[in-house]
Amino acid sequence: MLFYDVSPLLADVQAWRETIRQLADAVRPFKPDFLVCVESRGFLLVSPLALELGIGFAMVRKSGKLPGQTINLKYNLEYGTDFLEIQINSIQPNQRVVIIDDLLATGGTVAATAELVKKVKGQVCGVGCLIELAHLKGRDRLKFPVASLLTF
């Protein structure tokens, strides 16, 4: 898996502001009540995006990194397996949730995150990401719409 460096984007305040505005415009039609972001570069996007949309967010992290009671899920990666977890009371039942991540590749991490959202009784209504690697067909694995700002 190639690493896509978003550091230049983060260093340019005008470009970063425009990116958040465009991502907000892209996910707004999903009518989210709440956002969930995936560790770790999803954390960069979710805070300013939540402010722009006027809604809250929760983090999905690797096991052992969140305080309080959590639910975890084992999932497959391109190179092995891992665990993700979310706090049990982070999402209200039936909240419409958009999953936010920097990159959509195979869709494995987003699919696992969607399973966690379902376990805490949220409803995934879409995914928002900066970059989508179309040749890996991650979108095809997901059961909800995807909004990406750049597709390679």
Contacts in CASP RR format, 6 or more apart in sequence:
PFRMAT RR
TARGET T0000
AUTHOR 0000-0000-0000
METHOD contacts of the structure
MODEL  1
MLFYDVSPLLADVQAWRETIRQLADAVRPFKPDFLVCVESRGFLLVSPLA
LELGIGFAMVRKSGKLPGQTINLKYNLEYGTDFLEIQINSIQPNQRVVII
DDLLATGGTVAATAELVKKVKGQVCGVGCLIELAHLKGRDRLKFPVASLL
TF
1 78 0 8 1.000
1 79 0 8 1.000
1 105 0 8 1.000
4 102 0 8 1.000
4 103 0 8 1.000
4 131 0 8 1.000
6 41 0 8 1.000
6 44 0 8 1.000
6 102 0 8 1.000
6 130 0 8 1.000
9 15 0 8 1.000
9 16 0 8 1.000
9 19 0 8 1.000
10 16 0 8 1.000
10 44 0 8 1.000
16 48 0 8 1.000
19 130 0 8 1.000
19 149 0 8 1.000
20 45 0 8 1.000
20 48 0 8 1.000
20 49 0 8 1.000
20 52 0 8 1.000
21 52 0 8 1.000
22 149 0 8 1.000
23 45 0 8 1.000
23 49 0 8 1.000
23 100 0 8 1.000
23 128 0 8 1.000
23 130 0 8 1.000
23 147 0 8 1.000
23 149 0 8 1.000
24 49 0 8 1.000
24 52 0 8 1.000
24 53 0 8 1.000
26 128 0 8 1.000
26 147 0 8 1.000
26 148 0 8 1.000
26 149 0 8 1.000
27 49 0 8 1.000
27 53 0 8 1.000
27 98 0 8 1.000
27 100 0 8 1.000
27 126 0 8 1.000
27 128 0 8 1.000
27 147 0 8 1.000
28 53 0 8 1.000
30 96 0 8 1.000
30 98 0 8 1.000
30 125 0 8 1.000
30 126 0 8 1.000
30 145 0 8 1.000
30 147 0 8 1.000
31 96 0 8 1.000
31 125 0 8 1.000
32 53 0 8 1.000
32 55 0 8 1.000
32 96 0 8 1.000
32 97 0 8 1.000
32 98 0 8 1.000
32 125 0 8 1.000
32 126 0 8 1.000
33 55 0 8 1.000
33 92 0 8 1.000
33 95 0 8 1.000
33 96 0 8 1.000
33 97 0 8 1.000
34 55 0 8 1.000
34 56 0 8 1.000
34 57 0 8 1.000
34 58 0 8 1.000
34 91 0 8 1.000
34 92 0 8 1.000
34 95 0 8 1.000
34 96 0 8 1.000
34 97 0 8 1.000
34 98 0 8 1.000
35 46 0 8 1.000
35 49 0 8 1.000
35 50 0 8 1.000
35 53 0 8 1.000
35 55 0 8 1.000
35 56 0 8 1.000
35 57 0 8 1.000
35 58 0 8 1.000
35 97 0 8 1.000
35 98 0 8 1.000
35 99 0 8 1.000
35 100 0 8 1.000
36 57 0 8 1.000
36 58 0 8 1.000
36 59 0 8 1.000
36 60 0 8 1.000
36 86 0 8 1.000
36 90 0 8 1.000
36 91 0 8 1.000
36 97 0 8 1.000
36 98 0 8 1.000
36 99 0 8 1.000
36 100 0 8 1.000
36 113 0 8 1.000
36 116 0 8 1.000
36 117 0 8 1.000
37 43 0 8 1.000
37 45 0 8 1.000
37 46 0 8 1.000
37 57 0 8 1.000
37 58 0 8 1.000
37 59 0 8 1.000
37 60 0 8 1.000
37 99 0 8 1.000
37 100 0 8 1.000
37 101 0 8 1.000
38 60 0 8 1.000
38 84 0 8 1.000
38 99 0 8 1.000
38 100 0 8 1.000
38 101 0 8 1.000
38 109 0 8 1.000
38 110 0 8 1.000
38 113 0 8 1.000
39 59 0 8 1.000
39 60 0 8 1.000
39 61 0 8 1.000
39 62 0 8 1.000
39 65 0 8 1.000
39 84 0 8 1.000
41 101 0 8 1.000
41 102 0 8 1.000
41 103 0 8 1.000
42 100 0 8 1.000
42 101 0 8 1.000
42 102 0 8 1.000
43 59 0 8 1.000
44 102 0 8 1.000
45 100 0 8 1.000
45 101 0 8 1.000
45 102 0 8 1.000
45 130 0 8 1.000
46 57 0 8 1.000
46 59 0 8 1.000
46 100 0 8 1.000
47 57 0 8 1.000
49 57 0 8 1.000
49 100 0 8 1.000
50 56 0 8 1.000
50 57 0 8 1.000
57 100 0 8 1.000
58 86 0 8 1.000
58 87 0 8 1.000
58 90 0 8 1.000
58 91 0 8 1.000
59 66 0 8 1.000
59 86 0 8 1.000
60 84 0 8 1.000
60 85 0 8 1.000
60 86 0 8 1.000
60 113 0 8 1.000
60 116 0 8 1.000
61 84 0 8 1.000
61 85 0 8 1.000
61 86 0 8 1.000
62 82 0 8 1.000
62 83 0 8 1.000
62 84 0 8 1.000
62 85 0 8 1.000
63 72 0 8 1.000
63 83 0 8 1.000
63 84 0 8 1.000
63 85 0 8 1.000
64 70 0 8 1.000
64 85 0 8 1.000
65 85 0 8 1.000
66 85 0 8 1.000
66 86 0 8 1.000
66 87 0 8 1.000
67 87 0 8 1.000
68 87 0 8 1.000
68 88 0 8 1.000
69 87 0 8 1.000
69 88 0 8 1.000
69 89 0 8 1.000
70 85 0 8 1.000
70 86 0 8 1.000
70 87 0 8 1.000
70 88 0 8 1.000
71 85 0 8 1.000
71 86 0 8 1.000
71 88 0 8 1.000
71 116 0 8 1.000
71 119 0 8 1.000
71 120 0 8 1.000
72 83 0 8 1.000
72 84 0 8 1.000
72 85 0 8 1.000
72 116 0 8 1.000
73 83 0 8 1.000
73 84 0 8 1.000
73 85 0 8 1.000
73 112 0 8 1.000
73 115 0 8 1.000
73 116 0 8 1.000
73 119 0 8 1.000
74 81 0 8 1.000
74 82 0 8 1.000
74 83 0 8 1.000
75 81 0 8 1.000
75 82 0 8 1.000
75 83 0 8 1.000
75 84 0 8 1.000
75 108 0 8 1.000
75 109 0 8 1.000
75 111 0 8 1.000
75 112 0 8 1.000
75 115 0 8 1.000
76 108 0 8 1.000
77 108 0 8 1.000
77 109 0 8 1.000
78 105 0 8 1.000
78 106 0 8 1.000
84 109 0 8 1.000
84 112 0 8 1.000
84 113 0 8 1.000
84 116 0 8 1.000
85 116 0 8 1.000
86 113 0 8 1.000
86 116 0 8 1.000
86 117 0 8 1.000
86 119 0 8 1.000
86 120 0 8 1.000
88 120 0 8 1.000
89 120 0 8 1.000
90 120 0 8 1.000
91 97 0 8 1.000
91 117 0 8 1.000
91 120 0 8 1.000
91 121 0 8 1.000
91 122 0 8 1.000
92 121 0 8 1.000
92 122 0 8 1.000
93 121 0 8 1.000
93 122 0 8 1.000
94 121 0 8 1.000
94 122 0 8 1.000
94 123 0 8 1.000
95 122 0 8 1.000
95 123 0 8 1.000
96 122 0 8 1.000
96 123 0 8 1.000
96 125 0 8 1.000
97 117 0 8 1.000
97 122 0 8 1.000
97 123 0 8 1.000
97 124 0 8 1.000
97 125 0 8 1.000
97 126 0 8 1.000
98 124 0 8 1.000
98 125 0 8 1.000
98 126 0 8 1.000
98 127 0 8 1.000
98 128 0 8 1.000
99 110 0 8 1.000
99 113 0 8 1.000
99 114 0 8 1.000
99 117 0 8 1.000
99 124 0 8 1.000
99 126 0 8 1.000
99 127 0 8 1.000
99 128 0 8 1.000
100 127 0 8 1.000
100 128 0 8 1.000
100 129 0 8 1.000
101 109 0 8 1.000
101 110 0 8 1.000
101 113 0 8 1.000
101 127 0 8 1.000
101 128 0 8 1.000
101 129 0 8 1.000
102 129 0 8 1.000
102 130 0 8 1.000
102 131 0 8 1.000
103 129 0 8 1.000
103 130 0 8 1.000
103 131 0 8 1.000
103 132 0 8 1.000
103 133 0 8 1.000
104 110 0 8 1.000
104 127 0 8 1.000
104 128 0 8 1.000
104 129 0 8 1.000
104 131 0 8 1.000
104 132 0 8 1.000
104 133 0 8 1.000
104 138 0 8 1.000
104 139 0 8 1.000
104 146 0 8 1.000
104 148 0 8 1.000
105 133 0 8 1.000
105 136 0 8 1.000
105 138 0 8 1.000
106 136 0 8 1.000
106 137 0 8 1.000
106 138 0 8 1.000
106 141 0 8 1.000
107 136 0 8 1.000
107 138 0 8 1.000
107 139 0 8 1.000
107 141 0 8 1.000
107 142 0 8 1.000
108 138 0 8 1.000
108 141 0 8 1.000
110 127 0 8 1.000
110 138 0 8 1.000
110 142 0 8 1.000
111 141 0 8 1.000
111 142 0 8 1.000
114 124 0 8 1.000
114 142 0 8 1.000
114 143 0 8 1.000
114 144 0 8 1.000
117 123 0 8 1.000
117 124 0 8 1.000
118 124 0 8 1.000
124 143 0 8 1.000
124 144 0 8 1.000
125 144 0 8 1.000
125 145 0 8 1.000
126 144 0 8 1.000
126 145 0 8 1.000
126 146 0 8 1.000
126 147 0 8 1.000
127 142 0 8 1.000
127 144 0 8 1.000
127 145 0 8 1.000
127 146 0 8 1.000
127 147 0 8 1.000
128 146 0 8 1.000
128 147 0 8 1.000
128 148 0 8 1.000
129 146 0 8 1.000
129 147 0 8 1.000
129 148 0 8 1.000
129 149 0 8 1.000
130 148 0 8 1.000
130 149 0 8 1.000
130 150 0 8 1.000
131 148 0 8 1.000
131 149 0 8 1.000
131 150 0 8 1.000
131 151 0 8 1.000
131 152 0 8 1.000
132 138 0 8 1.000
132 139 0 8 1.000
132 146 0 8 1.000
132 148 0 8 1.000
132 150 0 8 1.000
132 151 0 8 1.000
132 152 0 8 1.000
133 152 0 8 1.000
134 151 0 8 1.000
134 152 0 8 1.000
135 152 0 8 1.000
139 146 0 8 1.000
END
